[in-house]
Amino acid sequence: MELKKLMVDSKSTWIDFPGLDGFSVQVTNLSRKELTSLRKNCTVQKFDRKTRAITETLDEDKFVEEFAKSVVKGWKGLTLEHLETLVLIDMGDQDPDTEVNYSEDNAEELVSNSTEFDTWLNEVVFDLDNFRGGTERKSNRATRKTASES
């Protein structure tokens, strides 16, 4: 039996976001090889005239865009009320139970603008236990305390 034949580059699963009942995200695990490739594709080389050397820097905006596209494959149950706990929004007179549809652009915006979502995503995507066995998982991360609980 060859290890190479058993390994998979990625696997997707649904994981419940802690503290926001009904909000689940379909995430994909990235292999080390895929993550390295992603970083490499988002690295920009520039010539530094002072040192006369080529420097490499990570294009953070491009990395967030590509990372979100690679790891977030869908979501369900993200209501405006839930979204309001993750980022500052102007809900106006809209129904708080209105669902925000998944799209690659919406996923990128959420990863870019919500530290809490981005941190959670990085925790679950690189934890192999989340991708073993069953299809729907609960996050082990403790829920965030609200101001009224503190």
Secondary structure, 3 states (H helix, E strand, C coil): CCHHHHCCCCCEEEEECCCCCCCEEEEECCCHHHHHHHHHHCEEEEEECCCCEEEEEECHHHHHHHHHHHHEEEEECCEHHHHHHHCCCCCCCCCCCCECCCCHHHHHHHHHHCHHHHHHHHHHHCCHHHHCCCCEEECCCCCCCCCCCC
